[in-house]
Amino acid sequence: MASINLIFFLFFLVLTTSASPNPILPKSGFISAVKDPSSLQYVAKLSLGDGTAVNLVVDLNSPHVLIHGGGGVPVGSSSLECAMAESVRTNPNSKACSVRTRNPISNIPMSGELHEGKVAFEMWDGVSLTNNNSNNGLAKIDPFLFVKSQMTSNGAKGVLGLGQSRISLMSQIFVAFGFLKMRFSLCLSSISQGGIFLGGSPNFVSKFSSKIKHTPFDYSEDFGGYYVRVNSIKIFDKKMDLQLGDDEPFIAARFSTIAPYTVGPFGTCFVKGGEDGFPAVDLVLQSEMVVWRMDGRDLLVPVGDDVVCLGVVNGGFSRRGFITVGGFQLEDRVLEFDLGNSILGFSDSIGGKTCNDFGFGFDLSEKFSESFVV
């Protein structure tokens, strides 16, 4: 009887120790983004998966990842990948896959060849990041499709586009990592370093989730990318007369990480202290309960030691029916783009903190022991 019990115990021990627990999957991919003080653009560092990295300008609306150099191999014009990229034939004798795109800085159309390489980025488990000092434990996508371009800007060598296409960054991440959601989140810092969460949201959102508002969004190249519908604008809780016609039932508010402000040049300025009591501007979206509020911090831009200027401009009689919400107005908020449901989640603030306060881009102690390679 004792021998039978011993055999049963050994069998139970082997069974319990050999059974692997369910793996804890990451909540999202992560790429840090730093504000460049000279250009006021946001620059992300993307690992190319071979120990090298490239700085790319973050463009919320570009449907492609553009890389100057970047290695990789050309994609043939008759390939499935080229068909997915909706290529154009600029030279009938060329076997290269040419993709029509746009320089977001100059807004000039251009084309570049589609290449196939690999990229790597950190993963976020809801608490910490993988080690950003090496490629161990980084998520890798191989092959990864990008457009090879000659574009450079203030040391950045290309564009990290977060727009929509069949070969967009998010489309490729969703195909490669099916456990991630078809969404991405931004937390851009007004001071230094913020982050882009690919496939999920930062964990601190749950601390003030009741303050997150939601509204439908659309994506259209005609409107410059992502936009929401503004039904009315209020100042001092008074509705402005938007003079909308039957053919224009709403104003589109589009978002841009390229345009620092909705101005150029500044027209109305104050000596610091003279802006006290400056009214908030409310963009009323799908209902009176869903409002994007821009207070004095969002509207007044410091241009010197003692001067601030209004960061919006009168569109005049040439108004084209949309408002640009620039990077200055996007900073230190959480924006979550749910691509599967076309819903934007946004916060008015993040509890009095800046996105830099959360330590994005730094080694936060816990590491993943396994690389997620596709």
Phi, psi and omega in degrees: 000321180295322180293325179295317178298322179294317179298316180298318181296316180296321179297316180295321180295314179298317182297316185284327183278335182272341180286120181279136179290163177297131181292145175273109184277148178298154179275332181191164165277165183215135173227126179284151180225128183245138178280125177277118187292338182277315182266345184062022174260168182253130186242128179250143176258117182250124176285137179269009172081002180237020181094352177253163180218161181225140176273129182233140175288130179281120176238111182303330192253346181292134181277002184230158166263120180253130181228128174277115188084238173083356178064220182076181179237147180295147176264133182291151183291340181260010184276162176296322179299322179293322177295322177297327183280358181053058185287166176237147178266100178273339179218111184297341180268356182269142176265000180282153178265107182264132183243131178275129181216200185211141172282111186290339181285312181266348183062030180259129177297147177205174177226158179208163182274139177283129179236162180237118179221218176212153178225162178217148178207165180286159174245149183243122183263011183098345180234315188215173180254160169290168183292120181269010179262358178207175178270001179288125179084001178278149175281136182235139172244117182214108013271157177232132182267131176215163179261124179278124185224169178261008186285131171225154180204112175050045179091341175281143184240061177135195187226132170264096182276136178247013179283189188248130171193175181287343177242022179294165178303313182291324178298318181288323177294318182295322177291320183287322184236087185295343180280348177274155180273156180277072180202162172216157182230148177241141167220092185267132185269140175280346185255304187212273194245125175241200184206160175240122180257120186256107178102002181189199183231154175296147187293334184287351178300325183297337182290335178223037183299333180293343180265357177281127177257154183230142178207150177294149172231163174235162176230122181210132177293334178296328179260009178085011178126227182285136176208158175239160182267126179257117181275330178199163177234133181241139171230128188055035179065017177250130180289136174276151175276106183274352178053049178279140179261179179297329180273002180219077186285349181208168172253136177271129173255110181260152184255142181217128171267356179271314178283117181296320182222176174261043184221176173152105352276176177294141182245322184243121183229160182223151165288137181307132185104331178281352180268002181303136180080013179297133187288149172282150176248125181252124170266110181275120188264241189290339177204173179294344180272346182247101188231132171265109184263131173244108180269193183301322179297326181279338188256336186251124187252124176289127180241004179187184182295329187232012186229138171234151182232152179291126185269027174224163184223148176290121180287345177067202183283350182265017181304130185262013175088014174217157177247140174260122174262103187277180184302323180300324180279347180267345188292148175056035168233159169261126174241124179240118179260105176274098187289330181292326183247001181054048178239131175260126170256135182213152178246153173283330179200175177239058175068035179077008179254171170255162179298334179294336183293345186266004171070032180296143176087000180250159178290116185252041168082298185280143182234156170272141181271356186227141175276143174258101187247132178238000000 
